[in-house]
Amino acid sequence: MEGITSPPVRELFAARGGVDVVCTEFVRVTSDPLSPKVLARHMGQAPPAKLSVQVMGNDLTQMGDAARLVTKAGADIVDLNLGCPAPKAVRKGVGSAMLKSPTLCEKVISVMREATHLPLSAKMRAGYDDSSQVLEIASALAEAGIDFLTIHPRRRVDFYGGVADWRIIRLLVSRLPIPVIGNGDIWYADDALRIRRETGCAGVMLGRGALRNPFIFRQIEALERGEPCPEVDGAMLYAHLVDLAELFRERLPESAKTGLLKEQVRYVGRAVRDGGSFMKAAFLTQSSGALLEVARERLVDLPAEALDLGISGPRLERSGSAIAVEGARPSREACADESFSAV
Protein backbone atom coordinates (compact mmCIF):
# COMPACT_ATOMS: atom_id res chain seq x y z
CA MET A 1 0.00 0.00 0.00
CA GLU A 2 3.03 2.28 -0.30
CA GLY A 3 2.04 5.58 -1.87
CA ILE A 4 -1.63 4.64 -1.73
CA THR A 5 -2.96 4.56 1.83
CA SER A 6 -1.66 8.04 2.65
CA PRO A 7 -3.01 10.03 5.62
CA PRO A 8 -5.78 11.76 3.60
CA VAL A 9 -7.01 8.41 2.26
CA ARG A 10 -7.01 6.84 5.73
CA GLU A 11 -8.80 9.78 7.25
CA LEU A 12 -11.54 9.73 4.63
CA PHE A 13 -12.20 6.03 5.13
CA ALA A 14 -12.16 6.33 8.90
CA ALA A 15 -14.56 9.29 8.86
CA ARG A 16 -17.15 7.24 6.95
CA GLY A 17 -17.39 4.70 9.76
CA GLY A 18 -17.19 0.93 10.00
CA VAL A 19 -13.41 1.05 10.58
CA ASP A 20 -11.84 0.47 13.99
CA VAL A 21 -8.15 0.70 13.04
CA VAL A 22 -6.28 2.21 10.09
CA CYS A 23 -2.67 1.38 9.27
CA THR A 24 0.05 3.55 7.79
CA GLU A 25 2.08 2.71 4.74
CA PHE A 26 5.18 0.91 5.93
CA VAL A 27 7.82 3.16 7.47
CA ARG A 28 11.29 2.09 6.40
CA VAL A 29 13.80 1.68 9.21
CA THR A 30 17.27 1.94 7.71
CA SER A 31 20.80 2.71 8.89
CA ASP A 32 19.80 6.35 9.15
CA PRO A 33 17.86 7.06 12.36
CA LEU A 34 14.11 7.40 11.84
CA SER A 35 13.37 11.09 12.16
CA PRO A 36 10.30 12.49 13.93
CA LYS A 37 9.62 14.61 10.83
CA VAL A 38 9.45 11.59 8.52
CA LEU A 39 7.30 9.71 11.01
CA ALA A 40 4.91 12.64 11.37
CA ARG A 41 4.49 12.73 7.59
CA HIS A 42 3.51 9.06 7.59
CA MET A 43 1.14 9.42 10.52
CA GLY A 44 -0.66 12.57 9.42
CA GLN A 45 -3.49 14.00 11.46
CA ALA A 46 -5.24 11.90 14.07
CA PRO A 47 -8.08 9.99 12.39
CA PRO A 48 -11.34 9.02 14.12
CA ALA A 49 -10.13 5.39 14.10
CA LYS A 50 -7.12 4.10 16.02
CA LEU A 51 -3.82 4.40 14.18
CA SER A 52 -1.43 1.50 13.67
CA VAL A 53 2.05 2.52 12.52
CA GLN A 54 3.78 -0.17 10.50
CA VAL A 55 7.56 -0.30 10.52
CA MET A 56 9.79 -2.42 8.29
CA GLY A 57 13.38 -3.31 9.09
CA ASN A 58 15.58 -6.06 10.51
CA ASP A 59 18.29 -4.41 12.64
CA LEU A 60 17.61 -5.06 16.31
CA THR A 61 18.88 -1.76 17.67
CA GLN A 62 17.20 0.30 14.98
CA MET A 63 13.87 -1.51 15.35
CA GLY A 64 13.89 -0.98 19.10
CA ASP A 65 14.57 2.72 18.57
CA ALA A 66 11.80 2.88 15.95
CA ALA A 67 9.28 1.33 18.34
CA ARG A 68 10.17 3.89 20.99
CA LEU A 69 9.84 6.78 18.53
CA VAL A 70 6.50 5.52 17.20
CA THR A 71 5.24 5.23 20.76
CA LYS A 72 6.36 8.74 21.62
CA ALA A 73 4.78 10.11 18.43
CA GLY A 74 1.29 9.12 19.59
CA ALA A 75 0.49 5.91 17.73
CA ASP A 76 -2.15 3.57 19.10
CA ILE A 77 -0.53 0.37 17.80
CA VAL A 78 2.98 -0.56 16.65
CA ASP A 79 3.11 -3.08 13.79
CA LEU A 80 5.94 -5.03 12.16
CA ASN A 81 5.82 -5.66 8.40
CA LEU A 82 6.65 -9.29 7.61
CA GLY A 83 4.64 -9.43 4.42
CA CYS A 84 5.92 -7.03 1.77
CA PRO A 85 6.84 -9.15 -1.29
CA ALA A 86 8.43 -6.35 -3.33
CA PRO A 87 11.82 -7.31 -4.82
CA LYS A 88 13.45 -4.19 -3.41
CA ALA A 89 12.39 -5.10 0.13
CA VAL A 90 13.40 -8.74 -0.30
CA ARG A 91 16.86 -7.79 -1.56
CA LYS A 92 17.41 -5.88 1.67
CA GLY A 93 16.24 -8.80 3.79
CA VAL A 94 13.12 -7.10 5.14
CA GLY A 95 9.37 -7.61 4.76
CA SER A 96 8.51 -11.14 3.67
CA ALA A 97 12.23 -12.01 3.35
CA MET A 98 12.41 -12.16 7.15
CA LEU A 99 10.10 -15.19 7.09
CA LYS A 100 13.11 -17.23 5.99
CA SER A 101 14.47 -16.77 9.52
CA PRO A 102 11.96 -17.40 12.31
CA THR A 103 14.70 -16.63 14.84
CA LEU A 104 15.24 -13.16 13.38
CA CYS A 105 11.50 -12.46 13.42
CA GLU A 106 11.34 -13.44 17.07
CA LYS A 107 14.38 -11.32 18.03
CA VAL A 108 13.02 -8.21 16.29
CA ILE A 109 9.66 -8.54 18.02
CA SER A 110 11.40 -9.11 21.37
CA VAL A 111 13.33 -5.83 21.17
CA MET A 112 10.25 -3.98 19.99
CA ARG A 113 8.26 -5.46 22.87
CA GLU A 114 10.81 -4.12 25.34
CA ALA A 115 10.67 -0.69 23.69
CA THR A 116 6.91 -0.02 23.80
CA HIS A 117 3.98 -0.39 26.14
CA LEU A 118 1.53 -0.05 23.25
CA PRO A 119 -0.27 -2.98 21.63
CA LEU A 120 2.27 -4.67 19.35
CA SER A 121 1.30 -6.62 16.24
CA ALA A 122 2.81 -8.20 13.15
CA LYS A 123 1.48 -8.59 9.60
CA MET A 124 2.89 -11.66 7.89
CA ARG A 125 2.47 -13.86 4.86
CA ALA A 126 2.17 -17.63 5.06
CA GLY A 127 5.83 -18.07 4.22
CA TYR A 128 8.51 -17.21 1.71
CA ASP A 129 8.78 -20.18 -0.68
CA ASP A 130 6.46 -22.51 1.21
CA SER A 131 4.09 -22.43 4.16
CA SER A 132 5.66 -25.23 6.17
CA GLN A 133 6.89 -22.85 8.90
CA VAL A 134 3.83 -20.66 9.19
CA LEU A 135 2.77 -22.04 12.57
CA GLU A 136 6.35 -22.03 13.88
CA ILE A 137 6.85 -18.37 12.93
CA ALA A 138 3.45 -17.27 14.21
CA SER A 139 3.98 -19.09 17.51
CA ALA A 140 7.41 -17.50 17.91
CA LEU A 141 5.93 -14.05 17.37
CA ALA A 142 3.25 -14.72 19.96
CA GLU A 143 5.84 -15.99 22.43
CA ALA A 144 7.98 -12.89 21.80
CA GLY A 145 5.14 -10.62 22.83
CA ILE A 146 2.82 -9.54 20.02
CA ASP A 147 -0.74 -8.83 21.12
CA PHE A 148 -2.34 -9.92 17.85
CA LEU A 149 -1.32 -11.23 14.44
CA THR A 150 -2.58 -10.35 10.95
CA ILE A 151 -2.09 -13.11 8.39
CA HIS A 152 -2.26 -12.83 4.60
CA PRO A 153 -2.37 -16.50 3.57
CA ARG A 154 -0.25 -16.30 0.46
CA ARG A 155 3.46 -17.03 0.27
CA ARG A 156 5.90 -14.42 -0.94
CA VAL A 157 6.48 -16.48 -4.08
CA ASP A 158 2.76 -16.17 -4.89
CA PHE A 159 2.84 -12.36 -4.79
CA TYR A 160 -0.89 -11.70 -5.38
CA GLY A 161 -1.70 -14.65 -7.62
CA GLY A 162 -3.79 -17.71 -6.94
CA VAL A 163 -6.23 -17.88 -4.06
CA ALA A 164 -5.66 -16.65 -0.52
CA ASP A 165 -5.82 -19.87 1.49
CA TRP A 166 -8.14 -19.13 4.38
CA ARG A 167 -7.40 -22.59 5.83
CA ILE A 168 -4.12 -21.16 7.09
CA ILE A 169 -6.01 -18.47 8.99
CA ARG A 170 -8.19 -21.16 10.56
CA LEU A 171 -5.10 -23.16 11.52
CA LEU A 172 -3.51 -20.20 13.31
CA VAL A 173 -6.77 -19.28 15.03
CA SER A 174 -6.96 -22.80 16.44
CA ARG A 175 -3.34 -22.91 17.65
CA LEU A 176 -2.35 -19.43 18.79
CA PRO A 177 -3.10 -17.89 22.21
CA ILE A 178 -3.62 -14.43 20.69
CA PRO A 179 -6.25 -12.94 18.36
CA VAL A 180 -5.71 -13.52 14.64
CA ILE A 181 -6.84 -11.01 12.00
CA GLY A 182 -7.75 -12.44 8.60
CA ASN A 183 -6.69 -10.83 5.32
CA GLY A 184 -6.81 -11.74 1.66
CA ASP A 185 -9.44 -11.94 -1.10
CA ILE A 186 -12.08 -9.93 0.76
CA TRP A 187 -13.66 -8.21 -2.23
CA TYR A 188 -17.30 -7.99 -1.14
CA ALA A 189 -18.99 -7.24 2.16
CA ASP A 190 -20.26 -10.78 2.62
CA ASP A 191 -16.67 -12.06 2.18
CA ALA A 192 -15.81 -10.27 5.42
CA LEU A 193 -18.55 -12.14 7.27
CA ARG A 194 -17.74 -15.41 5.53
CA ILE A 195 -14.04 -15.33 6.42
CA ARG A 196 -14.94 -14.89 10.07
CA ARG A 197 -17.43 -17.76 9.95
CA GLU A 198 -15.04 -20.12 8.16
CA THR A 199 -11.88 -19.31 10.12
CA GLY A 200 -12.99 -17.93 13.48
CA CYS A 201 -10.67 -14.94 13.06
CA ALA A 202 -11.15 -12.05 15.47
CA GLY A 203 -11.36 -9.40 12.76
CA VAL A 204 -10.54 -8.64 9.15
CA MET A 205 -8.08 -6.34 7.41
CA LEU A 206 -8.83 -4.94 3.95
CA GLY A 207 -6.46 -3.24 1.55
CA ARG A 208 -7.14 -3.34 -2.16
CA GLY A 209 -10.69 -4.53 -1.60
CA ALA A 210 -11.44 -1.28 0.21
CA LEU A 211 -9.75 0.85 -2.44
CA ARG A 212 -11.83 -0.88 -5.11
CA ASN A 213 -15.03 -0.28 -3.10
CA PRO A 214 -14.65 2.79 -0.87
CA PHE A 215 -17.98 2.00 0.78
CA ILE A 216 -17.31 -1.62 1.69
CA PHE A 217 -16.82 -0.89 5.38
CA ARG A 218 -20.25 0.67 5.59
CA GLN A 219 -21.69 -2.35 3.79
CA ILE A 220 -19.97 -4.73 6.20
CA GLU A 221 -21.25 -2.79 9.19
CA ALA A 222 -24.79 -2.87 7.82
CA LEU A 223 -24.62 -6.63 7.22
CA GLU A 224 -23.37 -7.22 10.76
CA ARG A 225 -26.26 -5.20 12.16
CA GLY A 226 -28.83 -6.76 9.88
CA GLU A 227 -29.57 -3.39 8.31
CA PRO A 228 -30.08 -2.51 4.62
CA CYS A 229 -26.73 -2.22 2.84
CA PRO A 230 -25.81 0.90 0.89
CA GLU A 231 -26.11 0.45 -2.88
CA VAL A 232 -23.13 2.16 -4.47
CA ASP A 233 -23.86 4.03 -7.68
CA GLY A 234 -21.76 6.18 -9.98
CA ALA A 235 -22.66 9.41 -8.23
CA MET A 236 -21.25 8.01 -4.97
CA LEU A 237 -18.01 7.01 -6.66
CA TYR A 238 -17.67 10.44 -8.22
CA ALA A 239 -18.29 12.11 -4.85
CA HIS A 240 -15.60 9.87 -3.34
CA LEU A 241 -13.04 11.07 -5.88
CA VAL A 242 -14.06 14.69 -5.28
CA ASP A 243 -13.57 14.21 -1.52
CA LEU A 244 -10.12 12.71 -2.10
CA ALA A 245 -9.13 15.49 -4.48
CA GLU A 246 -10.11 18.10 -1.91
CA LEU A 247 -8.04 16.42 0.80
CA PHE A 248 -5.08 16.12 -1.58
CA ARG A 249 -5.47 19.80 -2.55
CA GLU A 250 -5.16 20.83 1.09
CA ARG A 251 -2.04 18.75 1.73
CA LEU A 252 -0.11 18.23 -1.50
CA PRO A 253 1.31 20.08 -4.50
CA GLU A 254 -0.64 19.73 -7.76
CA SER A 255 1.96 17.41 -9.31
CA ALA A 256 1.65 14.89 -6.50
CA LYS A 257 -2.11 15.28 -6.21
CA THR A 258 -2.84 14.23 -9.80
CA GLY A 259 -0.66 11.13 -9.56
CA LEU A 260 -2.21 10.00 -6.29
CA LEU A 261 -5.71 10.57 -7.61
CA LYS A 262 -4.93 8.43 -10.67
CA GLU A 263 -3.65 5.73 -8.33
CA GLN A 264 -7.04 5.68 -6.62
CA VAL A 265 -8.80 5.53 -9.99
CA ARG A 266 -6.71 2.47 -10.82
CA TYR A 267 -8.65 0.61 -8.11
CA VAL A 268 -12.07 2.26 -8.23
CA GLY A 269 -12.18 2.04 -12.03
CA ARG A 270 -11.96 -1.74 -12.00
CA ALA A 271 -15.45 -1.93 -10.52
CA VAL A 272 -16.94 0.06 -13.42
CA ARG A 273 -18.39 -2.30 -16.00
CA ASP A 274 -17.30 -0.41 -19.11
CA GLY A 275 -14.37 -2.44 -20.36
CA GLY A 276 -11.86 -0.05 -18.78
CA SER A 277 -13.06 2.98 -20.74
CA PHE A 278 -13.31 5.26 -17.69
CA MET A 279 -9.84 4.34 -16.44
CA LYS A 280 -8.23 4.87 -19.83
CA ALA A 281 -9.81 8.32 -20.18
CA ALA A 282 -8.84 9.29 -16.63
CA PHE A 283 -5.21 8.21 -17.11
CA LEU A 284 -4.87 10.48 -20.15
CA THR A 285 -5.68 13.62 -18.15
CA GLN A 286 -2.92 15.99 -17.05
CA SER A 287 -4.51 17.58 -13.98
CA SER A 288 -6.77 16.61 -11.13
CA GLY A 289 -9.40 19.03 -12.40
CA ALA A 290 -9.47 17.35 -15.80
CA LEU A 291 -9.60 13.93 -14.17
CA LEU A 292 -12.59 14.92 -12.06
CA GLU A 293 -14.36 16.24 -15.14
CA VAL A 294 -13.91 12.87 -16.82
CA ALA A 295 -15.24 11.20 -13.68
CA ARG A 296 -18.26 13.49 -13.63
CA GLU A 297 -19.08 12.79 -17.26
CA ARG A 298 -18.66 9.03 -17.06
CA LEU A 299 -19.74 8.12 -13.53
CA VAL A 300 -22.47 10.39 -12.19
CA ASP A 301 -25.35 8.86 -14.16
CA LEU A 302 -24.34 5.22 -13.68
CA PRO A 303 -26.82 3.12 -11.68
CA ALA A 304 -25.62 0.61 -9.11
CA GLU A 305 -26.17 -2.18 -11.65
CA ALA A 306 -23.41 -0.72 -13.83
CA LEU A 307 -20.89 -1.26 -11.03
CA ASP A 308 -19.50 -4.40 -9.44
CA LEU A 309 -19.88 -3.04 -5.92
CA GLY A 310 -22.73 -5.06 -4.47
CA ILE A 311 -22.55 -6.89 -1.15
CA SER A 312 -21.66 -10.15 -2.87
CA GLY A 313 -20.09 -11.26 -6.11
CA PRO A 314 -19.49 -14.32 -8.27
CA ARG A 315 -17.52 -17.21 -6.83
CA LEU A 316 -15.67 -19.99 -8.58
CA GLU A 317 -15.37 -23.52 -7.33
CA ARG A 318 -11.70 -24.35 -6.89
CA SER A 319 -10.14 -27.77 -6.71
CA GLY A 320 -6.94 -26.59 -5.10
CA SER A 321 -5.09 -23.63 -3.65
CA ALA A 322 -1.89 -21.68 -4.01
CA ILE A 323 -0.84 -22.93 -0.58
CA ALA A 324 -0.97 -26.40 0.91
CA VAL A 325 -1.71 -27.08 4.57
CA GLU A 326 -1.24 -30.69 5.58
CA GLY A 327 -4.48 -32.30 6.71
CA ALA A 328 -6.68 -29.34 5.83
CA ARG A 329 -9.76 -29.54 3.63
CA PRO A 330 -9.57 -27.94 0.16
CA SER A 331 -10.79 -24.35 -0.08
CA ARG A 332 -14.37 -24.30 -1.40
CA GLU A 333 -14.74 -20.87 -2.86
CA ALA A 334 -12.75 -17.87 -3.98
CA CYS A 335 -13.31 -14.52 -5.59
CA ALA A 336 -13.87 -14.88 -9.33
CA ASP A 337 -12.02 -11.69 -10.20
CA GLU A 338 -8.32 -12.46 -9.95
CA SER A 339 -7.26 -9.13 -11.41
CA PHE A 340 -7.55 -7.76 -7.90
CA SER A 341 -5.43 -8.73 -4.94
CA ALA A 342 -5.52 -8.17 -1.24
CA VAL A 343 -2.78 -6.81 0.93
GIBELBEL-V445401 format. One record per helix or strand of 3 or more residues. SS is the DSSP state (alpha for helix, beta for strand). FROM is the first residue (numbers start at 1). LEN is the number of residues. If there is no record, write none. Layout:
{{SS	FROM	LEN} {SS	FROM	LEN}}
This chain:
{{alpha	7	10} {beta	21	3} {alpha	36	8} {beta	50	7} {alpha	60	14} {beta	77	6} {alpha	87	5} {alpha	95	6} {alpha	102	14} {beta	119	9} {alpha	134	11} {beta	148	8} {alpha	156	3} {alpha	166	10} {beta	179	5} {alpha	189	11} {beta	203	3} {alpha	208	5} {alpha	216	10} {alpha	234	18} {alpha	254	18} {alpha	277	7} {alpha	288	12} {alpha	304	3} {beta	315	3} {beta	333	3}}
